[in-house]
Amino acid sequence: MRLKELRKKKGISQLKLAIDCNMNQNTISRYETGEREADYETLIRFADYFDVSVDYLLERTNNPTFLKN
């Protein structure tokens, strides 16, 4: 998952992301290291927070924007 990359690009700490997303900093760390996988609700929360698609977050595409119909 591109979580760490997106977080660093935005210039925020794990703690800031955790506070903004109402999570624990340890949880963010585990997502970034791959020790834990995010559920659907959390993936959507991260995608909305970073304004990227879930597919981009999950590295299914290199295009961070949403596909519009």
BELCORFEN-V651560 format. One record per residue. N is the residue number from 1. RES is the residue in one small letter. NEAR is the number of other C-alpha atoms within 12 Angstrom. Layout:
n:N res:RES near:NEAR
n:N res:RES near:NEAR
This chain:
n:1 res:m near:29
n:2 res:r near:30
n:3 res:l near:37
n:4 res:k near:25
n:5 res:e near:21
n:6 res:l near:26
n:7 res:r near:28
n:8 res:k near:16
n:9 res:k near:12
n:10 res:k near:16
n:11 res:g near:14
n:12 res:i near:18
n:13 res:s near:21
n:14 res:q near:28
n:15 res:l near:19
n:16 res:k near:19
n:17 res:l near:30
n:18 res:a near:25
n:19 res:i near:16
n:20 res:d near:20
n:21 res:c near:23
n:22 res:n near:17
n:23 res:m near:21
n:24 res:n near:17
n:25 res:q near:19
n:26 res:n near:18
n:27 res:t near:24
n:28 res:i near:33
n:29 res:s near:24
n:30 res:r near:20
n:31 res:y near:30
n:32 res:e near:25
n:33 res:t near:17
n:34 res:g near:16
n:35 res:e near:13
n:36 res:r near:15
n:37 res:e near:19
n:38 res:a near:27
n:39 res:d near:13
n:40 res:y near:14
n:41 res:e near:13
n:42 res:t near:23
n:43 res:l near:27
n:44 res:i near:21
n:45 res:r near:24
n:46 res:f near:34
n:47 res:a near:28
n:48 res:d near:20
n:49 res:y near:23
n:50 res:f near:29
n:51 res:d near:21
n:52 res:v near:26
n:53 res:s near:26
n:54 res:v near:32
n:55 res:d near:23
n:56 res:y near:27
n:57 res:l near:35
n:58 res:l near:29
n:59 res:e near:17
n:60 res:r near:13
n:61 res:t near:17
n:62 res:n near:16
n:63 res:n near:16
n:64 res:p near:21
n:65 res:t near:17
n:66 res:f near:17
n:67 res:l near:12
n:68 res:k near:5
n:69 res:n near:3
